[in-house]
Amino acid sequence: DIWKIRLQLTKPVTWPPLIWGVVCGAAASGLRPLTVFAESKLDTTLTFSILWMLDLGHCDRGFSSNFQWTVEDVAKSIVCMLMSGPFLTGYTQTINDWYDREIDAINEPYRPIPSGAISENDVITQIWVLLLGGIGLAGILDVWAGHKFPTIFYLALGGSLLSYIYSAPPLKLKQNGWIGNFALGASYISLPWWAGQALFGTLTPDIIVLTLLYSIAGLGIAIVNDFKSVEGDRKMGLQSLPVAFGEETAKWICVGAIDITQLSVAGYLLGSGKPYYAAALLGLIAPQFKYFLKDPVKYDVKYQASAQPFLILGLLVTALATSH
């Protein structure tokens, strides 16, 4: 079934982190005061607290939520998730498989492209349809959100370019374990967050820095996928971290990137006067060690299934903290 093969190329299992990133961006968009309060001399935080306690924290009574549980906002979120997940992540995965067809012939010859289950023309057509569809949805979201500057369109365009140079020569960022994995982490964590926040609020420099910091954890997650490809990477001259440093050292780099990043973010939240959010984030770090430290090759799937839910919950905790 050609459509089953097309879907396989887009790797639906990789969509949820991007969809979750949109949720985090929408959550981080938070609450904004209306003009009547922004122009007042009252402290904004105090004003909001008083209004909230008086049950006046609604959009028609002084404060408006950047994301609200309305049909329109839910529809915007779904379109943004479709853009980030099926379309642009699908594009990224398909183009990555296209440029990895030689190395996959060594590591995983049963995959659709090296096995000949789908033609080259069909793969190239899929790449263009997903790319143009994702960028088109980004433009629609900008118009829908009333943006004067097409922020989401340029995020989608930039992310698509990053995906291309990650996989394609001559740059092929994935040849360098550090740069390639950080680019992958930023694509999975920062870009969908930025899109969700830009859709419902304002993307600010501090959020950009914070999410790029979180992308170091994404670098660690990307290393997990490198362990199963060591043999082919070595033959093709790709300097993935397990190839460059050995599996044992790369294992500790991976865990360190993930957990030190989260500890740093928890410290940032604590320093920002949000101790409960910091404590919640710390509580989510502990369960992330169990399987991976034993054997990264044997337990990579178990590690991702058991540890990554805590990581993405930590993203939401951070998003909620930044929204207040």
N, C-alpha and C positions, 0 to 999 in steps of 0.2 A: 504494500500500500504506500504510494508515493507521499501521501499526506502525513502518514505516520512517520515516515523518514524525515520529511520536512520539519515536523514537530521535534523529532529527536535531535536534529541539528541545532535547534534553538535552545535546547537543554532547559526545559521548564523548571527543573529542580534549582536552577540558579536565579530564578525570578524573585522568590520571596524576599531576599535581603534588599533588593531595589524597591519593591513594593513597601516594605517596612520603612525604608529610608524616606519615602514620601510621607508616610504616617508621622515619622519623627519630625520632618520639616513642618508639617501642618501643626503638630503639637507645639513646636518651638515658636510658631508665629504668635501664639499667646493672646494677650488682651491689650487693647490700646485705648487710651482715654479719648473721648470725643472732645471737640474743640472747646466746648464750654468749660471743661475741667482743665484742659491743657493750658488755657489762658488764665486760669485762676491762680491765686497765690498760695492755695493749699498744696501741701505736699502730695504728690500724685499717689504714692504708695499708701499713705494714710487715707486719702480720699477713697481709693479703691477698697481698702479694708472696711471702711465705714459703710460704703455702698453695698459691699457684699454681705455684711452682717445684717443690713436692713433689707436684704433681698432686692436690692436695686441694681444688681450687676448685670442687667440685660441691655441689649443694644438700644432699646427705646427709652432707657432711663439713665443714661450717663456713660455707660461703657459698652463698647461693642466687641464681641469676640471676632478675631480675624478668621477663624474657622468656626462655623456654626452648623448645628445638625439640621440643615435644611436640605431639601431635594437638590437644589442647585449646587450647594457646596459639596455634597456627597457625589454628585455627578462629576464635578470638576476633579475631585480626588480620584475617581475611578478612571477618568480619561488620563490623568497624570500617571496613574499606576500602569495603565496600558502602554503609555509612551515609554515609561522607564523599564518595564518588565518585558512583555512579549515582543515589542517592536525593537527598542534599542539594545536591550540585553540579548534578544534573539539575533539581531544583526551582529553584535559583538561576538557571540558564540559561533555563528555561522562563518564569519570571516576568519575567525581564529582557526577553525577546523580546516578552512580552505588553504590557509598558508601553512598549516601544520600537517598537510596530507602526507608529506614524505616521512616526517618523524613518526606519525601515527601508523604508517605502514610497518614500522619497526616495533613500536610499543603496543599498538592496538589495531592490528590489521583488519579486524572485523568491523570497524566503524564505517559509517555510510559512504564517505568519500573514498578512502583507500580500497574499500571492498568493491567499489563500482556499483553500489546499490542505487546511487543517484548520479545523473550525468553532470558534467561540468557546467553546461548551459543552465540547467535547473538550479544549481547552487548559486551561480552568478545572478540569475534572475531573483532568487530569494534574497540575496544580499541587498540588491537595489530596492526591492519592494519594502523590506523592513526598514531600511535607512530612510527612504523618502517618506514612508508612512509615519515614522517616529518624529522626524523633523516637521512634517505637516501638522501632526497633533500638537507639537510644541507651539507652533504659530497660532493655532486655534486657541490654545490655553492663554496665550498673551492677549489676544483680542478679547476673549471671555473675561479675563481679569481686569481689562481696561488699562493695561500697561502702555505708557507712552514710549518706553524703551523695551524692546522685545527680549526681556531677560531670559525667559525659558527657552526661546528659540536659540539664543546664542549658547546657553548651557548645553542644549541638545547637540548643537553643531560642534561645540568644543569637545564634548564627550565622545561624539562619533569620530572626530579626528584623532582623539587620544586612542580610541579602540583600534583605529586603522594603523597608526604608527606603533602600537603595541605589538601587532601581529605581523605587519608587512615589512619587507625590506624596502629601503636600505637601513632604516633606523631600527626596526624590530626590537622595541624596548625590552621584550621578554628575554632577549639574549643575555641581559644583565640582571642578575637575581635581585639586586637592590632596587634599581630604577623601575624595572618591570613590575615587581610585586607591589611597590608603592603606588604605581599608576593604577594597577588593578584594584588595590585597596581604596584609593580615592574614588574610583569609578563606582564601587559598590557602596561606599558610605557617604562620601561628600556630595557627589552629584545629585542623587535622588533627594537628599535632605535639602540641598539648595533649591531644587525645583519645587518641592513642597512648600518651603518657606516663602519663596518668591511668589508662589501662586496665591498665598493667603496673607502675606505680610511683607516685611522688608528684609532683604538679605543684607546683613551688617558685617563689617570687617571682623568683629570679634567672633561671630559664628563661623565665618570662613576659616579663621585660624584654628578654632576649636575642632571643627570637623576634619580639617587637614591633619591635626594632631591625632584624632581618632583613626585616621586612615593608616597610621603606623600599625594599628591593630589589624587593619585589613591586610597589610603587608604580611603579617604573621599568618593570617588565614590562607593567603595565597601560597605561602611556603608549604602548607599541608598538602596541597595538590601536586607539589613538585616531587614528593618522595616516590610516587608510583611511576614516575617517568625518568628515573635516574639513568637507566641503561641507554635509552634512546637519546636523552639530552647529552650524555657523554659522547656518543657516537657522532651526533650532529654538531658538536662544539658549543652547545648552549651552556652558559655559565650560571645555571640555577644554583641556589645556595647549597643544596645537598651535594651537588657536584663539586662546587668550589671549596667547601669547607668540610665535607664529609657528613654523613647522616647524623652522627652523634652531636656534633657541634651545631649543625643546622637545626636540630630538634630544640636545642636550648635557645637559639636565636629566635625561633618561631614563638616559643612560649613566652620568652622575655618581651618580644615586640607586642604581643597581645596583652599581657598582664601588666607590664610596666606602664604602657599607655593608659590603661584603665585606672591604675593607681594614681597616675599623674592627673587625670581628669577628676578623680575623686578629691585629690588635694586642691585642685582649682576650685571645685564646688565648695569645699570647706573654707577656703580662703575668701570666697565670695559671700560668706555668711549663710550657706545653705547646708548645715550639718546633717539634716535628715536625708537629703538627697545623696550626700557623700556617703553616709552610712549604708544606704540602700545599695549604692553602686559597689561598695566594698563587699557587701553580703553576696553579691552576684558573681564576684570574682572567684571565690573559694572553690565552687564545684567544677571549675574549668580545667583542672589538672589531671583528673583521674586516669584516663586511658592513654593520652598521648605520650606521657613521659615513659611509659613502659616500652612501647614499640611503635614508632611513627608509621611504619609501613603496614603492619598488621592491624593497627587500631585507628587508622586515619578516618574511616567512615564512622566508627563508633564515637570518635572524638568530636567530629563535626556534628553528629546527631545529639550528643549529650552536652557539649560545652557551648556550642554556638547559640542555642536559645538563650542562655544566660547573657551572652555578649550583646545580642540584639535587644534584650530587655534593658540592659544597661544603657544602650543608646536612647531608648525611650525615656528612661529616668533622667538622663542628661538633657534631653530635649525639653521635658517638662520643667526642669530646673531653670533652664535659660529663658523659659517663657514668662517667668514671674519677675 
